[in-house]
């Protein structure tokens, strides 16, 4: 069975990422690219590849969430 494709805004994706990081007890530094690769399916969030497609890099995505500065 394939993954469901979601149509979220960038702001919604950032909020989902913040919640995801909190669920992994990583709200201080944020979930890493490896965390996203390993756990995105378990938490039913956008895949690593989808996030790269939208934001260019995971670092760009993490910057939008306020973790890299």
Residue, then its C-alpha position, 0 to 999 in steps of 0.5 A: x500500500x502506498x503512502x497517502x499524499x497530503x496537500x499541506x501549506x508550508x506553515x502546516x508542515x512546519x507545525x506538523x514538524x514541531x509536533x513530530x519533534x515534540x513526540x520524539x522528545x526533541x523539541x529543543x533541537x528539532x527532529x533530524x533528517x534521520x529521524x524523519x527518514x526513520x519515523x515519518x511513516x510511523x507518525x504519518x507525516x510527510x516523507x523525507x523526499x516530499x519535504x526535500x521536494x517542497x523546501x529544497x533541503x531539510x536544513x531549509x525546512x528546519x530553518x523555517x521551523x526555527x531550529x537552524x539559525 
